[in-house]
Structure formats: structure tokens, C-alpha cells
Amino acid sequence: MNKKRPDKNMKRILDANRNRITEAFRVIEDILRFHFNSRHFAFEVKRLRHSVFETFEKIEEKSGEKLIYTRDSLSDKGRSKG
């Protein structure tokens, strides 16, 4: 673990998962909308998705740094060499 900047590692984790969580909500929203024909619940999930996105924006504002700037994919140990 990087002892110098533990907050950078946390920001990298948040960056990696921001898109995952918003896309997961989008999939749920589409299922509710297209499969269940539920405008109400689809709208609620959409509202929740936007709320999560706004929370990430607040994290960026508070830290003074965009999460995307903490990416370091070249030295990422989980990166495939494909």
C-alpha cells in the first residue's frame, strides 16, 4: 500500500467504480422501463442514479481533483497484458 498518498488509492477505487454503479442503475432502470413497463420505478431509479453521480461530483469538488486524474492504468497490477 502506498503510505505517501492513501487518499489517491481511495480516489482510484472510487473512479473505477463510479461508472460501474451508474451503469448498473441504468440497466435496472431499463429493465423496469421496458420489461415491467413501470414508468414510476424507472424514474425513481433514474433519480437515484443521478443522485449517485452528484455525490461523486461533490467528492471531486471537496478534494479539488477530478477522480479521473488519479488513474494510473499503466502501473495497475490487475491490468491484463493482452
Phi, psi and omega in degrees: 000142180282108183285334182295313186226071180298333179292331177295319178297320178295320178296324177295320178296315179298317179299316182296331185258350178302309181294323179300313184290321180291324177291324177299316177296324179295320178297314178299318179301315180295321178298314179296320184286310188269323182274314183265355180054036184254094179298318183299307182290325176299319178295320179296319179291322177298317178298318178296318178300315179295324178296318178296316179299317179297325177297317177297322177297322178294322177299316179296316179299315182294323182277343181076017183213134175292136181301325182299333181287348179270357180296142177214063188294334181293327180256011179291120183293338180270359182288134178280149183273359183330000000 
